[in-house]
Amino acid sequence: MFDKKDLLRIVRAPDGTVGIDGTGKKNGRGAYVCMNEKCIGKCAKGLLAKHLDCMIPNEIYEELRSKISE
C-alpha cells in the first residue's frame, strides 16, 4: 500500500489517448503506478495495458522512467 501522493496516475481519456495525469483529476479510466523501476517494468510487460484495456505507447514508459530519475 502506498500513499496516493507517492503514485503516478496513468489515464486513458474517453477519446482513447493515454497520458500521465499529474493532477489526478483528468476524465477517463485511470491506473496508479508506484515510482520505481521494478513496478514500471511490470507495467511495460503488459500489466498496465491490461488494466486500461488499450495499447500503451512506449513514450509513456519512457516518461515514467524519466520522472522516477528526477
Secondary structure, DSSP 4 states (H G I P E B T S, - for coil): ---GGGEEEEEE-TTS-EEEESSS--SSEEEEEESSHHHHHHIIIIIHHHHHTS---HHHHHHHHHHHT-
